[in-house]
Amino acid sequence: MRNYAQSVLGHDMPDELQRLQLLESFTDPVTLPVLESLEVGSTWRCLDVGAGAGSVARSLASRAADGSVIATDVDVRFLPTDIHNLKPTAHDITVDDFPPASFDLVHTRLVLEYLPARDEILRRMAGWLAPGGWLCLGSLDISEGLSSPFPPVRAAMTSLAAAMRAHLGADIGYGRRATEAMHELGLRDVTLTGVPFLLGDGGTGDRFFGAMLNRFQPLLRASGHVSAADDMEKGLEWLAQPSGIDFGGILTTTFGRR
């Protein structure tokens, strides 16, 4: 997890809070209705792993008003400290643990994709659930963007996916594969939901992927991957003046019950 924290997506980047807030505006409209569908109880004990800027943790704290929310990250500087039942906690999911059966809900979003031991971490997270508790995993599938009919989008997304794999060990399809892992862990009621997102419509998808391309493009250029950096630059130009609208991918949520 600390490799991620020290990467171009780490909290020390000057505009990281803005990127995290973009991520929240992009993904919260998908994540929060799923959590609402799980009918979070007022006394639930909740864990939000890799909580970022804290929007999901805030929502959980309002739902579990008489319960508790632990919001973890390797760096908690952006997490809220003004909510009585929300506790920001410095925690490295790759090495740190919680006692078994500690939580009624364990949530994480866009975290496990970047961790090589993702299946083992998922197993440990499932062990933190109390009987009947929910494990909820938010992810991002960009398969549609990789096959876009618009060449600048297709090339930029392909270069972005390759850069995330090379520099962070990312598995961009993990959210969908996690259904199998949850079944193997014996979780019940395993469900996969997905909401497509657009590129070229001037919405949050454009802004979030613009921020991601802006993060990785200088890294690739500095490391000699000029062609990939050029592809990202052309993708940014397309987002600024899109020639059409396309599906960029799917925001997925995978969840199951102990």
C-alpha positions in Angstrom: 0.0 0.0 0.0 2.9 2.4 0.7 4.1 1.9 -2.9 0.7 3.4 -4.0 1.0 6.1 -1.4 4.4 7.2 -2.8 3.2 7.1 -6.4 1.7 9.7 -8.7 -1.6 9.0 -7.0 -0.2 9.6 -3.5 -1.4 12.2 -1.0 1.8 14.2 -1.4 0.9 15.3 -5.0 0.0 19.0 -4.8 -3.5 18.6 -6.3 -4.3 15.2 -4.7 -7.3 16.5 -2.7 -8.8 17.9 -5.8 -8.3 14.6 -7.6 -9.9 12.7 -4.7 -12.9 15.1 -4.7 -13.3 14.5 -8.5 -13.2 10.8 -7.8 -16.0 11.2 -5.3 -18.2 13.3 -7.6 -17.6 10.7 -10.3 -18.3 7.6 -8.2 -20.5 8.6 -5.2 -23.7 8.6 -7.4 -23.0 4.9 -7.9 -21.6 3.9 -4.5 -24.1 5.6 -2.2 -27.3 4.1 -3.6 -25.7 0.6 -3.3 -24.9 1.3 0.4 -28.5 2.6 0.8 -29.8 -0.7 -0.6 -27.9 -2.6 2.0 -30.0 -0.8 4.7 -27.2 0.2 6.9 -28.5 0.1 10.5 -28.2 2.9 13.0 -26.0 0.9 15.3 -23.8 -0.7 12.6 -20.0 -0.9 13.0 -18.6 0.2 9.6 -15.2 0.2 8.0 -14.2 2.2 5.0 -10.8 1.1 3.7 -8.8 3.6 1.7 -11.2 6.3 2.5 -9.5 9.1 0.6 -11.3 12.4 1.2 -14.0 10.7 3.2 -17.3 11.2 1.4 -18.4 7.5 1.8 -17.3 7.5 5.5 -19.4 10.7 6.1 -22.4 9.0 4.5 -22.0 5.9 6.6 -21.6 8.0 9.7 -24.9 9.7 9.1 -26.6 6.3 8.5 -25.0 4.5 11.5 -25.7 7.5 13.8 -25.6 5.4 16.9 -22.9 3.1 15.6 -19.3 3.7 14.5 -17.3 4.3 11.3 -13.6 3.7 11.1 -12.1 5.4 8.0 -8.7 4.1 7.1 -5.9 5.3 4.8 -2.1 5.2 4.9 -2.4 9.0 5.1 -5.4 10.4 6.9 -4.8 14.1 6.2 -7.9 14.5 4.0 -10.3 12.6 6.3 -12.9 14.5 8.4 -12.2 15.0 12.0 -15.5 16.8 13.0 -17.9 13.8 13.2 -18.4 12.2 16.6 -18.8 8.6 15.4 -16.2 8.7 12.6 -12.6 7.8 13.5 -9.9 8.5 10.9 -7.3 5.7 11.3 -3.8 5.4 9.7 -3.8 1.8 8.5 -2.0 -0.1 5.8 -4.4 -2.7 4.5 -1.5 -4.8 3.2 0.0 -5.5 6.7 -2.4 -4.1 9.4 -5.3 -6.1 10.7 -8.6 -5.9 12.7 -10.0 -8.5 15.0 -12.4 -11.1 13.5 -16.1 -10.2 13.4 -15.4 -6.5 14.1 -17.7 -5.0 11.5 -21.2 -5.1 10.0 -20.0 -3.5 6.8 -16.6 -3.3 5.2 -16.4 -1.1 2.2 -13.5 -0.2 -0.2 -13.4 1.6 -3.5 -10.7 1.7 -6.1 -8.1 0.2 -3.7 -7.7 -3.5 -4.2 -7.0 -3.0 -8.0 -3.7 -1.5 -7.1 -2.5 -4.1 -4.6 -0.7 -7.3 -5.8 -2.0 -9.4 -2.9 -5.6 -8.3 -3.6 -7.2 -11.8 -3.2 -5.5 -12.3 0.2 -6.5 -8.9 1.3 -10.1 -9.6 0.3 -10.0 -12.8 2.3 -8.7 -10.9 5.4 -11.4 -8.2 4.9 -14.1 -10.9 4.8 -12.8 -12.2 8.1 -13.4 -8.9 9.7 -17.2 -9.2 9.1 -19.6 -10.2 11.8 -22.1 -12.9 10.8 -24.5 -11.3 8.4 -22.1 -8.5 7.6 -21.6 -7.1 4.1 -18.4 -6.8 2.1 -18.7 -4.1 -0.6 -16.1 -3.4 -3.3 -16.3 -0.5 -5.7 -14.3 -0.6 -8.9 -13.8 0.8 -12.4 -13.9 -1.1 -15.6 -12.6 0.8 -18.6 -13.0 -2.0 -21.2 -15.3 0.2 -23.3 -12.8 3.0 -23.5 -10.1 0.6 -24.6 -12.2 -0.2 -27.7 -13.6 3.3 -28.3 -14.4 4.2 -32.0 -12.6 7.5 -31.3 -8.9 7.0 -31.8 -7.7 9.6 -29.3 -9.9 8.1 -26.6 -8.9 4.5 -27.4 -5.1 5.3 -27.5 -5.2 7.4 -24.3 -7.2 4.8 -22.3 -4.9 2.1 -23.6 -1.8 4.0 -22.5 -3.4 4.9 -19.1 -4.2 1.2 -18.5 -0.7 0.1 -19.4 0.8 2.8 -17.2 -1.3 1.8 -14.2 -0.3 -1.8 -14.7 3.4 -1.0 -15.1 3.8 1.6 -12.3 1.2 0.4 -9.8 0.5 -3.3 -10.7 -3.1 -2.5 -11.3 -5.7 -5.1 -12.3 -8.4 -3.0 -14.0 -10.8 -6.0 -14.2 -10.6 -7.0 -10.6 -14.1 -5.6 -9.6 -15.7 -8.2 -11.9 -13.4 -11.0 -11.0 -14.0 -10.4 -7.3 -17.4 -12.1 -7.6 -15.5 -15.4 -8.0 -13.3 -14.6 -5.0 -16.3 -13.8 -2.8 -18.0 -17.1 -3.8 -14.8 -19.0 -2.9 -14.7 -17.2 0.5 -18.2 -18.5 1.2 -20.0 -15.2 1.1 -23.7 -15.3 0.4 -25.9 -13.2 -1.9 -22.9 -12.2 -4.0 -24.0 -9.5 -6.4 -22.4 -7.4 -9.2 -23.9 -4.1 -10.3 -22.7 -1.7 -13.0 -23.4 1.8 -14.2 -21.9 3.0 -17.5 -20.2 6.3 -17.6 -19.6 8.6 -20.6 -16.7 10.5 -22.1 -17.1 13.5 -24.2 -20.3 14.8 -22.6 -18.6 17.4 -20.4 -19.5 15.4 -17.2 -17.6 14.0 -14.3 -16.1 11.2 -16.4 -14.3 13.8 -18.5 -13.0 15.7 -15.5 -11.8 12.6 -13.6 -10.1 11.0 -16.6 -8.6 14.3 -17.5 -7.1 14.5 -14.0 -5.7 10.9 -14.4 -4.2 11.6 -17.8 -2.6 14.8 -16.4 -1.0 12.8 -13.6 0.5 10.0 -15.7 1.5 11.9 -18.8 4.5 13.7 -17.2 5.6 10.5 -15.6 5.6 8.6 -18.9 7.4 11.5 -20.7 10.1 11.7 -18.1 10.7 7.9 -18.2 11.1 7.9 -21.9 7.7 6.6 -22.9 7.1 9.4 -25.3 4.6 7.7 -27.6 2.3 6.8 -24.7 2.7 10.4 -23.3 1.7 11.8 -26.7 -1.3 9.5 -26.7 -2.4 10.9 -23.4 -1.8 14.5 -24.6 -4.1 13.8 -27.6 -6.7 12.3 -25.2 -6.6 15.5 -23.2 -7.1 17.5 -26.3 -10.1 15.4 -27.3 -11.6 15.8 -23.8 -11.2 19.5 -24.1 -12.9 19.5 -27.5 -14.7 16.2 -28.0 -15.8 15.1 -31.5 -18.5 12.9 -30.0 -19.7 11.1 -27.0 -18.8 7.5 -26.0 -19.0 5.0 -23.2 -15.8 5.1 -21.2 -16.5 2.0 -19.1 -18.6 0.8 -16.2 -18.5 1.8 -12.5 -19.0 -1.6 -10.8 -19.9 -2.6 -7.3 -19.4 -6.1 -6.0 -20.9 -7.1 -2.7 -21.6 -10.2 -0.7 -22.7 -11.2 2.8 -21.0 -13.4 5.4 
